[in-house]
């Protein structure tokens, strides 16, 4: 490592060598050998040269280096701070290191901005598509009724019911988007309290029973839970997350299949495991399943009335609890979602 003193010493040494060469040349020319006569001036010149070179070198470094620090650190260094760095550190090596870090950070930042831009475009396209379908349906039903369908008793009631179904779908999409926005902004405050996960899962089973029967899918626990599994969290939000996961397993399950819920003791946490033996998810789609409106099977999920926001809500609910959620899946074998909860 070379400090400013070392840089200055090197330059001074070069000056000394030039001075010594000049003295030697003078001696040879004048045939004089009284070195003491030349020693004192040489030492004086050397010391003076060192101080002068050091002063101008430090000034040069301050003028050239500080603007670079200002760029990479978003502020310039105080004069004393910069002076200390010049005196004690290899300022060139240090600057090179900081520039490298700055460049890497900005490269990563640009990459993230490009990803966010792509995500934004995809999101706007998905929102437009999801809203457009029920809006056009409602428009079509109303126009049919206005064009004479109102007079036909076999048509008017049927089309009004269909229009109501599309309107309910619009309301569901808007409500889910509102929930996600509030969770992301931190506006949604969790009501933390101890509760029994087994009881919550049983209530979800009851709510999803009709939907499961339609697709001939059984909802079961992995074993008998005679004792409560106590955790701390927002009971209503965790119930919503479990409900979305089970509903998702029903949508993508196979007729005659099952969805299994289990709880695993993991020290200070409880792992909630929701597993199905449905159609599974391709490996390349796994990183995207928590994206808004992303669907593995678009036709099936739309037919079942899903908004495409359920898994995104699950992710935000779990993250709001400062917990994690993971997914494992094999095509044709099924899918497992596992998330953690703090023990009560």
Secondary structure, DSSP 8 states (H G I E B T S, - for coil): ---HHHHHHHHHHHHHHHHHHHHHHHHHHHT---THHHHHHHHHHHHHHHHHHHHHHHHHHHHHHHHHHHHHHSS---HHHHHHHHHHS-HHHHHHHHHHHHHHHHHHHHHHHHHHHHHHHHHHHHHHHHHHHHHHHHHHHHHHHHTTGGG-HHHHHHHHHHHHHHHHHHHHHHHHHHHHHHHHHT-S---EEEEEHHHHHHHHHHHHHHHHHHTT-EEEESS---S--EEEEEHHHHHHHHHHHHHHHHHT--TT-EEEEEEEEETTEEEEEEEE-SS---GGGGGGTTSTT--SSHHHHHHTT--S-HHHHHHHHHHHTT--EEEEEETTTEEEEEEEEEE-
